[in-house]
Amino acid sequence: MSKKDELPIAIIGAGIGGLTLALALLKQNKSVRLFEKVSRFAQIGAGLSLAPNCAKVLQRLGVLKNIAPLADTPESGFILLGDSGEQIHNTPFSKIESIFGYPYYQIHRARCHQLLVDEVLAHDPDCIEMNAELLAIDQSGEQICLDFIHQRKQRVACVIGCDGVRSAVRKLYFDETAPLFTGYVAWRALVPMNDIDATYQQPVSFVNLMHQRQLVHYPINLGQYLNVAAFAEQDWQIESWTEPADIEEMHSVYSDFRPSVHELIDAIDPEHCFKWALYDRDPIDHWSKEKVVLMGDAAHPMLPYLGQGAAMAIEDAWYLSQAIAIYDDYETAFSAFQRARKTRTDWVLQESRAAGQRFATEKPSAETYADDKAMSTKVMFGFDPIAECEQAYSSAA
C-alpha cells in the first residue's frame, strides 16, 4: 500500500511535543495528520528551556542546527533571596556542554515552535490542519473516526493525544476529571534590553525568591529581550495565556523584594505583560487504550519549576516514534512506549513538584538546595533518550 492510500496517524495538538512527534514520523515516511484547535499560531508564550537531554533528540531530527543559532546559553543559574539578593545556589551552566555534550539552550517558545512548524511543513505541506477542535473519538474495527467541531470527520489509523494538561483526548477517552488549581499564578513579560540596565545583558539566569513567591529572569532572542516569569500564591483561577496583568499588583505581591526587582517590574510594558493560573493533575496509570495513546502533559503534566515540560514531551516524541517504527501494531507499540517512559517521567514530575515546594519554603537557604537531585543535573541532563530508547526496545528489534 502506498503512503497516499494509508490512513494517517492522527496527532492531536500542535505544540512542541506534537510537532516533534510529527517530524519524527514524517522522517520515517509515515502518513501523519496533525490537528490543532486554534485557527492560527500566535506569537505568544515566554522563554523556553531546552536542556541537553532533549537537545539530543532535536539533533537527531536535524532541527537543532536551526534552533541553536537563535538560542541563548546561560553561563550560570543563580538562586537569590528576594529581599537581600544573597546567593543561596548556583548551577554552573557553562560546564554543561563539556559534561553532557550540549549546552543549556534558552529561546522564545514562539520562535522554537515556528522552526518546528516550518520543518514539518517542509516534509508535508498538508500535514497540519488548523481550526480542528476534537469533539469525539469513535474507535470501531480497524479504523478510528474523529469528529471535530469545525472540520469534517476524519478516518485515521490511530490517535496520539499531545494536547496538554487540558487534553481533549484524555477527557474523551481516559479520564473526565478536570485539572486542579495549584493555588499559584504566573506572570510573564518580555522586556527590551534597551529599556533596562546593561547588567541584565549578562548571560545568566536569575531566580529571586521568598516565601511562596519567585521572580525569574534571563536573556532571550540573542540578548534582545529579558524574559521575566514570576510565580506567587494567589486565589485567581483564569488560565488564559493572554489575560492582561496589572503592574501595580506585581509591585504589591513582591513588595518586600529588593529595589532592583521593582525597577525591573517598572520596565515591563503593561500592554505586554500577561497573567495565568497554574493548573496540575496527577499522571494516569494507563496512557493507552487500544489505538489511542497520550504523551507529554496529557499523560504526565509537568509544573514549570524545573523547565522540563517541553523536554519531557520531546523525549516522549522520540520514544513513541521509535515504538511505532519497531512494533507490528499500534496497541503493542503504545504499551511498550509507556513501559519505557513511565519511570523517567514519574521522577521528573516528582522533582518538579519538589522544586515548587522548595520555592515555597518560608526561609529558603543554601541548605534548602543541598539535597536537590534535579538541580545537581546528573540524572536530569545526563539522560540520553536516544541510547535509552534503543536499550528499552532492544528485545523487540
C-alpha positions, 0 to 999 in steps of 0.5 A: 500500500502506498503512503497516499492510500494509508490512513494517517496517524492522527496527532492531536495538538500542535505544540512542541511535543506534537510537532516533534512527534510529527517530524519524527514520523514524517522522517520515517515516511509515515502518513501523519495528520496533525490537528490543532484547535486554534485557527492560527499560531500566535506569537505568544508564550515566554522563554523556553528551556531546552536542556541537553537531554532533549537537545539530543533528540532535536539533533537527531531530527536535524532541527537543532542546527536551526534552533541553536543559532537563535538560542541563548546559553546561560553561563550560570543559574543563580538562586537569590533571596528576594529581599537581600539578593544573597546567593543561596545556589548556583548551577554552573551552566557553562560546564554543561556542554563539556559534561553532557555534550550540549549546552543549556539552550534558552529561546522564545517558545514562539520562535522554537515552535515556528522552526518546528512548524516550518520543518514539518511543513517542509516534509508535508505541506498538508500535514497540519490542519488548523481550526480542528477542535476534537469533539469525539473519538469513535474507535470501531474495527480497524479504523478510528473516526474523529469528529471535530467541531469545525472540520469534517470527520476524519478516518485515521489509523490511530490517535496520539493525544499531545494536547496538554494538561487540558487534553481533549483526548484524555477527557474523551477517552481516559479520564473526565476529571478536570485539572486542579488549581495549584493555588499559584499564578504566573506572570510573564513579560518580555522586556527590551534590553534597551529599556533596562540596565546593561547588567541584565545583558549578562548571560545568566539566569536569575531566580529571586525568591521568598516565601511562596513567591519567585521572580525569574529572569534571563536573556532571550532572542540573542540578548534582545529581550529579558524574559521575566516569569514570576510565580506567587500564591494567589486565589485567581483561577483564569488560565488564559495565556493572554489575560492582561496583568496589572503592574501595580499588583506585581509591585504589591505581591513582591513588595518586600523584594529588593529595589532592583526587582521593582525597577525591573517590574517598572520596565515591563510594558503593561500592554505586554505583560500577561497573567495565568493560573497554574493548573496540575493533575496527577499522571494516569496509570494507563496512557493507552487504550487500544489505538489511542495513546497520550504523551507529554502533559496529557499523560504526565503534566509537568509544573514549570519549576524545573523547565522540563515540560517541553523536554519531557514531551520531546523525549516522549516524541522520540520514544513513541516514534521509535515504538511505532517504527519497531512494533507490528501494531499500534496497541503493542507499540503504545504499551511498550512506549509507556513501559519505557517512559513511565519511570523517567517521567514519574521522577521528573514530575516528582522533582518538579513538584519538589522544586515548587515546594522548595520555592515555597519554603518560608526561609529558603537557604543554601541548605534548602538546595543541598539535597536537590537531585534535579538541580545537581543535573546528573540524572536530569541532563545526563539522560540520553533518550536516544541510547535509552530508547534503543536499550528499552526496545532492544528485545523487540528489534 
